[in-house]
Amino acid sequence: MALRFIAKDPNTDGANCPTVWVDEEKQELVFQGWTVDDGTRAECLKTGPIPDSETVVRLPMRMVAAIREACDAADGTAVR
């Protein structure tokens, strides 16, 4: 599996920060973000269970442009 790096959170030091990649082979987005607190997790659980093989992460709204770029790359419409 080869991940295509899209962007890191522009307002962090570039070390341990929210990041988005695209797995072009699987056509999936991959996110690194902050783990959620118990209150957020409880809110998420209102819509259904979160399996042990899945998680919920937080990404700041300032990552929207990077997420859009990742979505374009994942569906093949990004200009290369």
Summary of the structure (lengths in Angstrom):
residues: 80
radius of gyration: 13.9
end to end distance: 19.6
largest distance: 40.8
contacts: 175
relative contact order: 0.24
helix: 28%
strand: 25%
